[in-house]
Amino acid sequence: MIKFLIIEDDKTLSENILEMISELGQATQAYDGSIGLYEAESGIYDLIILDLMLPEMNGYEVLAKLREEGIQTPVLILTAKDGLEDKIAGFQKGADDYLTKPFYREELVMRMKALLKRSLGLFDERTLDYQKLHFDLMTNEVYFQEKLLPIQGREYELLLYFVQNQDIILTKEQIFDRIWGFDSDTTLTVVEVYMSHLRKHLKNTGVEKQLRTLRNVGYLLKGDQNE
């Protein structure tokens, strides 16, 4: 499931955006810069929609802080400021795209798809290949040498999350928040349980050897290996 973060203080507009992009994935809303920054720092989002005129911290400050911390989540600035200087300032601080208000739903969705295509390879193909694994992104199925693997539901989401973030350390907290969500009733230990199941289902594919456990840190899919 693709995850978005909407940082917009106008609650009516935020709700409208939420409805506009519902077909693309799941969105979390933040209504001021400080909370938006806190959410974005979790690193679990695939794309951030960021307003510039925000209480607590403005959008420029949020964006600059994220980039300083090395968080490269694509950011689409959404604002009423349409001056050239404003756009230049946004791009200089690390924005990936810029859309001025008012806007059409079709343009917002198109720009988001373009950013996701660039960052995750989505909306370009209906499939994704990693080593000898083949993902069908339309049916949420994964194959190994044309054989369907028994990897479904959150297990599938977990594997896809690793593939889309190969060579990046993912903490247990990040994985939990991404796959199960902040408000889940389950506990952090569920990550270890699912990792164990996932490794069993990937046995003999070579990929299970690339899933590294980093003690007291998290997990890493070492994507440059060819076991």
C-alpha positions, 0 to 999 in steps of 0.5 A: 500500500502506497502511503502519503503524508498531507501537511495542510492546515486548511482542514477542508482542503486537506479532506478534499485532497484526501478524497482526490488521492484515495485511489492511489493509496493511504494518506495521513494528515497533519495540520501544522509544520511541527507535526508534519515534520514529526510524521515525515521524519518517520520515513514511512511515507512514499510522497509528501504533499506540503503546503508552505503557509503553515502554523508552527513551522512553514513549509520551507522550514519543514522541507529544509529540515527533512533534507538536512536529515537526509530524508529524501521522500519526494515532496510536492509543494502545494501552495497559493504562492505562484511567484517565480521566487517562491518556486525557486526557493522551494526547489532550492530547499529540495522540493520535487514538484510545485503545484499552485492553488487552485488546481484540478484533481487530474493534475494533482494525481498526474503529478503524484504518479509522475513522482512515484514513477520516478522514485518507486518505478510505479505507474510505469509498469504493472509488474516489478522484478527483483533478482528472480522474483516477479511482482504483479502489482495489480494482483499483489502476487509474487512469483519465483521462476514462474511459481506463485509463492505463498506470500500474501497480505501484509507479508507481500507488503513487507517484501515489496517495502524491502524491495523498494528500499533496498540497501536502506536500513529499516528499523522495526518501528518504521516497518511496524508503522508502515505495514500495521500503522500507528493505531494498530492494536498489535505489538512491535514483535509482530515484525519479527514474526512476519520476518520469520514467515517471509524468510521461510517463504523465500527459502531457496530463492536466494533473496532470504540470504539478502535479508539481513538482521541488524541487531538492535537496529532493524533489517536491510535488504542487501540489493547488490548481492547475487546469491 
